[in-house]
């Protein structure tokens, strides 16, 4: 079996899966946001028509007219539309980070489930001694690739041997088998750990990116107070609301990223332990077999 083409093909497959998951999440987010905004717009009170406006005005006492509530809505969409371009950029970056986090989650769930299933299937065949079936169940299994490189090392040792192997030669063979299997193990663990650094970066920096947008929005609010020479809450409130929205988006992106990172970090540690145990079990079985031959 050729191992050189496996790594690039698997990397391309993972990249395509991440891209597909990201596109699906973007589409679902757009549909959900459109549905929510349409529901809010439908539930908001309709403005009075021109014909009904005079009638309504005659039914309201003149002294109560200033106390009528305003029907103008100031929601998330309006906050984003009226925000400064810096705050808008921060919000867009945080939304992209959140979508990327969920895309990595779905991709990792599929990859880890397949890797775990393939390892369990191969380990069951290996412990049963079904050597003729090991090649058929060896696809996409880290344990199978470790076993195959150790078998290749054993074949190379048997091909070059002209006489009975000494104890020192057998020890060196077992060391080489352990070394080559550990190289394959590290390669597979690196593949499983791809994008983990992205999750860690998002979890660590997203709150500070949102905080930067918050500080910038509050600065604009105080600048509006200085320009309009008015400290009214109506002047300050929109800018503060936009700034707090950036903070909320930062937390929305950071909290899932940290939780997902911790979950897959524990899973990777489990894979490390399983592969280490299999390596030790494989070397012990090979040492036992060499002793039987002697």
Residue pairs with C-beta under 8 A, 6 or more apart in sequence:
1 135
1 138
1 148
3 145
3 148
3 149
3 184
6 145
7 187
7 191
10 191
11 191
11 194
14 107
14 111
14 191
14 194
17 107
17 110
17 111
18 103
18 104
18 107
18 195
21 102
21 103
21 106
21 107
22 99
22 100
22 103
25 99
25 102
25 103
26 99
29 95
29 99
37 77
40 73
40 75
44 71
44 73
45 71
47 71
48 56
57 65
60 68
74 238
74 241
76 245
79 238
79 241
79 242
79 245
80 88
80 91
80 242
80 245
82 238
82 242
83 91
83 217
83 242
83 245
84 216
84 217
84 220
84 242
86 213
86 216
87 213
87 216
87 217
87 220
87 242
87 243
87 246
90 209
90 210
90 212
90 213
90 216
90 246
90 249
91 213
91 245
91 246
91 249
93 209
94 206
94 209
94 210
94 246
94 249
94 250
94 252
94 253
95 249
95 253
97 202
97 206
97 253
97 257
98 249
98 252
98 253
98 256
100 198
100 202
101 199
101 202
101 253
101 256
101 257
101 260
102 256
104 195
104 198
104 199
104 260
105 256
105 260
107 195
108 195
108 260
108 264
111 192
112 192
112 264
112 267
114 140
115 140
115 141
115 142
115 188
115 192
115 271
116 271
118 137
118 139
118 140
118 141
118 142
118 144
119 141
119 142
119 143
119 274
119 278
121 137
121 141
122 134
122 137
122 138
122 141
122 143
122 144
122 147
123 143
123 278
125 133
125 134
125 137
126 134
126 143
126 147
126 278
126 282
134 144
134 147
137 144
138 144
138 145
138 147
138 148
142 184
142 185
142 188
142 189
142 271
142 275
143 274
143 275
143 278
145 184
145 188
146 181
146 184
146 185
146 275
146 278
146 279
146 282
147 181
147 282
149 177
149 180
149 181
149 183
149 184
150 177
150 180
150 181
150 282
150 283
150 286
152 180
153 173
153 176
153 177
153 180
154 173
154 177
154 286
157 165
157 169
157 173
157 176
161 169
164 294
165 173
165 290
165 294
170 287
170 290
173 290
174 283
174 286
174 287
174 290
177 282
177 283
177 286
178 279
178 283
181 279
181 282
182 279
185 275
185 276
185 279
188 275
189 268
189 271
189 272
189 275
192 268
192 271
193 268
196 261
196 264
196 265
196 268
199 257
199 258
199 260
199 261
199 264
200 257
200 261
202 253
202 254
202 257
203 254
203 255
203 257
203 258
203 261
204 254
205 254
206 250
206 251
206 253
206 254
206 257
207 247
207 250
207 251
207 254
208 250
209 250
210 246
210 247
210 248
210 249
210 250
210 251
210 253
211 246
211 247
211 250
212 246
213 243
213 246
213 247
213 249
213 250
214 243
214 244
214 246
214 247
215 243
216 243
217 239
217 240
217 242
217 243
217 244
217 246
218 239
218 240
218 243
220 239
221 235
221 236
221 238
221 239
221 240
221 243
222 236
224 235
224 236
224 239
225 231
225 235
225 236
228 235
